């Protein structure tokens, strides 16, 4: 498939506005909220209003039908471009913007038109992981029991990004444990629902500007209309409906990794220049200083991750199946950003390891980008199964 990597002019404003926010709002307060974990970044409130206006414009554009044969660069492409730019400023703060939670991407992926109208303006976190499992999303034990026109949700979710700040949470729960993964559905649950409790906030390695919560559900009653997708348990289809969520969110997480990686690469290049080692693309990498050769290798890996991210977002905008491409983008960008940031700390030496620069913070922030929304190992499993034509039973 051919792809033009030059961005259309209509997307330039998205990039420019996001970068301005990253440079003038996020980057100046990055260290402040790294040190003040769990403190809400009030500086984001005004920016969130502007982001909401932009989202309304994007929704209008997304509703326009392209001419026959015309490709689309719409909501998903704008989403990854914004995520990359804002994560260049601070990925934890990017995750803290009101109205832009991972649950919002889940709603956009599988909600019906009526649900999109009801939940289009909420701030939704996403609750999948439980104390008994991490990467195996099919092991969900939180239950959703039908009770008249409602469902009663019971269980505990951990590592919920923006769990204490968002107004709603998208919860993965099973309708029938004996039916396996086919019975796993996602529900939109308002956080003020009786029986929903934020048990605690986690202290983390990185992205400290973003809160990460443990949420307990005890007979939390939600109307049946809050179930995203079909309520039918189709054992042939499995839980493909809820898994579509990841097709939306993994490109965004990959874009976050791209943004942090670019920030570290820029700083690494500056440090190399100050040391008298300029990057020369006209000379073989092996003929240059070892640190420069390493920079060139990392930059090429970064570029590959970025192109995979753009491709997966473009496919989603054009309604092409992108599950494997989303996993490729997430795997490549997630692994690369940890490589880049760790090497940047190494090249930065004492300044890189201390808090005089942001290098050590970026290294801490980067690690989660290779873990959440599916670990590196899970992405490689998904890609391998698709390429080899294997099922989850054949290849574990």
Secondary structure, DSSP 8 states (H G I E B T S, - for coil): -----S--GGGHHHHHHHHHHIIIIIGGGHHHHHHSTT---TTHHHHHHHHHHHHHHHHHHHTS---TT-----HHHHHHHHHHHHHHHHHHHHTTSTT--HHHHHHHHH--HHHHHHHTTS-EEEE--BTTBSS-GGG---EEEEETTEEEEEEEEEEEETTTT-SEEEEEEES-GGGGGGGEEEEEEETTSTTEEEEEE---SS-TTS-EEEEEEEEEEEEGGGEES--S--TTTTTHHHHHHHHHHHHHHHHHHHHHHHHHHHHHHHHHHHTT----TTS-GGGS-HHHHHHHHHHHHHHHHHHHHHHHHHHHHTT---HHHHHHHHHHHHHHHHHHHHHHHHHHHHHHHSTTSSHHHHHHHHHHHTTTTS-HHHHHHHHHHHHHT--TTT--
